[in-house]
């Protein structure tokens, strides 16, 4: 599959995951973390457009998602809207069409 085709599929998947009417599951959270990891590993040019402060903010939300996966029973009942907001922030600037 061509890189451009994957980018289109990934963009559609991210749109779906960020849609408030979609029911998120654990695998969706893992997919988002893998998406971010692949963007960083491939040295995607979109990363260089982000400021250091923005990259730190992205990382903060990446770690929030990761920690929720590692410690799902931390005594907090996380709502889907909050997780979706974290996913949105963690992928900011890495999605096609982002500023």
N, C-alpha and C positions, 0 to 999 in steps of 0.2 A: 504494500500500500504506500502511495506517495506521501511525503511529509505534509503537503498541503491538504490532502484528503484527511489525514489524521487530525490536523489542526481544525478542520471543519467539523469532524465528528466530536472532538473534544469540546469545541465551542458550543455545540448543540447539547452535549451532555451537561456542561456547566450551566447553561441556560435552564435546563430541566431541573438540576439540583437546586438552583437558586430560586426557582419558582415556588412561591408560598403554598400553592395547591398540591405540590408533590410531597409525598410522605418519605422522609429521609430514613435511611437505615445505616447501620454500622459500616457496611460495605461502601456506601456512598461517601462516608467520611474518609475511609481509607483511600478511595479513588482520588479524592481531592488532594490528599497528602502526596500520593504518587504523582499526580499531575504537576504539582509544585516542584517536587523532586526532579521530575524529568525536565522541566523548564530550566532549573538551575544546572543540572548535569549537562544539558545541551548548550549551555551558555547562550540561551535565547537572547537576541538583541533587545527585547522589551525590558529585560532586567537592567540594562545600562541606562535606561531612561528614567529609572526611579531614583529618587534621592536616598541618601543613606538613612535619613529619618524614616522615610516611607518603607524602606526595606526592613528596618527594625520593627516597624509596626506590623508589616506582613508576617515577620517571624514570630512576633508575639501571638498573633492569632493562630498561626500554624501550630505553635506549641500548646495553645489552649485546646485545640482539637486533638492533638496527639495525647495530651495528658488525660483528656476525657476517655479516649480509647484505652489507655493503659490502666486508668483507675475509674472504671465506670460507676462504682458505688461509693463515691466520695461523700455521700450524705446529701448531695445536692440533686435536685430533680431538674435537670436542664431541659428547657423547652426547645422545641424544634426551631422556633424563630430565632432564638439566641445562637444556636449552632449554625443556622443558615447565615446569620449576620457575621459570625466568625469566618465562615467559608468565603463569604463575599470579601471581607477584609484581607484574608490570607491570600486570595488570588488577585487582589487589586493590581492592576498594571500588567498582569500576566495573561489576561484574556484578550482575544482578538477584539479590536475596537476600543480598548481602554485608552485613556489619555496617556 
